[in-house]
Amino acid sequence: MRDILSLCSICLVAAACGSTTTDPEPTGSGGSAASSTSESSATGTACVPGTTMQCTCHAAREPGVATCLADGSGYGPCTEQDGSDCACPEGRGDGCCPGDGICCACVPGCDESTVFQQDPETDALIACVCAADVCAEACAWECAGKGLTANCAPCVQQAAMDACASQYEACGGM
């Protein structure tokens, strides 16, 4: 019993002596951050309004930016450096990554060892496959970066023998 009272006393003293650390979680189109800020027990704010912090922005090669909300309750959505929304490029999405990853190719066909890379060869195949007169209809879900369906792969295989042959070969088509 004495140990419990001692532990409670220590907790009360620690709580009265300063600030607590919170982990802001900027939301938005795929943004997140792993840094933390101090919460002021006097004002109840998690951050200073208008301050910024780096966050992961899917489409950006540089880190994104999250800005503290006007009421100081937390950080707003992660945006690209220019203020635009974070988004994966055409034909890429987080749901297309095996395991952890961001903006992996949803359109199948390229060398699977490059799935986590955003390389120009894969992007060229995606652009070709997603063209209106090639596989845009069969691969609509993949071209929008929403995930994988069974309809796209057969169309990509057909396009690899015709309209997208050079792009398929350049990206190490399977």
Secondary structure by P-SEA (a helix, b strand, c coil): caaaaaaaaaaaaaaacbbbbbbbbbbcccccccbbbbbbccccccccccbbbbbbbcccccbbbbbbcccccccccccccccccccccccccccccccccccccccccccccccccccaaaaaaaaaaaccccccccccccccccccccccaaaaaaaaaccaaaaaaaaccc
